[in-house]
Amino acid sequence: MKYPRIRDLREDHDWNQKTVAAMLNMSQTGYSKYETGENDIPTQVLIRLAQIYNTSVDYLLGETQNPKRYE
């Protein structure tokens, strides 16, 4: 499964993969594999990405078109 929204959100923030990888305490190569779908994203990383981008995990996974985070 590819995760185009994490790439789109990263680019919307004008961040490179290395920047986001540092926020996740991981390598750029490891993060890149999430964006391309080579590796599935672990739940804890999905939660952290949702926090970073202030959106929902459902939005990151393409399950909703609504980017708003649920309270």
C-alpha positions, 0 to 999 in steps of 0.5 A: 500500500502506498501512502501518498498523503504523507508525501503530500503533507510533507511537501505542503510543509516544504519539508524533505524526507530527512526532516520528517525522519528526524521528527520520527527518530528514524533514518531518511531511508526508512521513512522513504520506504513508508512513502513508497509503500515498500514498508507498512507504517507501524501504528505508533508512527502513524499516530505520530505523523497524525500529530505532526500534521494535525490530522487524523490517522484515517486521513493519512490512510485515505479512509476519509477526505476530511483532514480534520483531526477528531477530538 
